[in-house]
């Protein structure tokens, strides 16, 4: 796998959130995540914050596809404004950050 993909997302407070990411090897072929044992994915107001929400994760190892979801209750707990998220995989006992970026959390008027 290549270095972490930088991705920016927008999350509406109080609504369900879902995003799908596809990982690629340096030759642009789909990453096959053999040896995957653990996945971490969370969002925080700032990188050193002790308060965070953990994404639910669905991994398709054969295609390098990662789907992240947050419930409406989880997004309601987020602080509006710029937040940070990342996804770290443990493959063959090595931790690798594969996705990172900012998440703009917007207030919802109708929720």
N, C-alpha and C positions, 0 to 999 in steps of 0.2 A: 504494500500500500504506500501511497505517496504521503506527503505532509498533510496536515489537517486542512480540510476544506473550510473556507470561511464563508459563512452563510448568515444573512440577516433576515429575521422573520418579524411578523407583526402578529400580536395576540390581542384579541378583544376580551376584556375582563368579563367574567360571568358567562362565557360561552365555551363550548367544546372546541378544543384545538387539536389539529392533526397535521403532520407534515411527513413526507416521505423523502428519503435521501438515498441516492445510489452511489456506492463507493467504486472507484476505478483504480486499477493499477497504473503504473507509469506509462505502459504501452496503450492505455485507454481501454483495455478490456475490463470487464466486470470483475471486481475483487471476489475471490472465493474465500470465505472466512472459515477455513478449516482450522481446528484447534481452538475455536472460540469457547471460553469458559465463563466469562463475566462481562457484563455491559453496565456502565454507569452513564446516566444522562440526567442532568439537573439544570435548573434555572435559578439564578440569584440576582438580587438587586445590584450587587457588586461582587467581584471575585472573592473577596475575603468574608462575605456575609455568612453567618451561621444559620440564617433562615433561608430555606429553599423549598422548592417543589421538585419532586422526582418524576420524570416522564415515565409513562408506561412505554415499553419497547416491544416491537415485533421485529424479529430479525429473520431474514431469509438468507442463510449463510451461503447457499450455492450461487446467488446472484449479487451479493453485497448490498442488499436492500435493507434499510433501517427505517421503520415507521415509529415516530414519536407521537404520543397523545397525552393530553391533559384533560381532566374532567372540567365541567363548568365550575364546580366547587373549588378546584385547584386554581383555575385562572382568576376566580374572584379573590383569592388570597394574595395574588401578586400585586406589587406596588407599581402604579402607573409610571410611565417614563421608560428610560433605557435600562435594560436588564442584560445579563450575560448568561449564555448557556454553552454547554459542551457535551460531547459524547466520547467516552473513553472505553475502548475494548481491551480485554485481556485475551491475547491469543498466544498460545504456547508459552504461558507464564510471563509474557511481556505486555505491559500496559502501553497502549498507543492512543493518543488523542486523534480521532478521525474527523470530527466536525466541531467547529467552534464558531461563535458569532454573537451578535447582539440581537436582542428581542425587544422591540418597542411594544410596550404594553399600553393599550389605549383604554380609556374609560368607555363603558357602554351606557348609553342613555336609556335604552329600553329594557334593560335587565335589572 
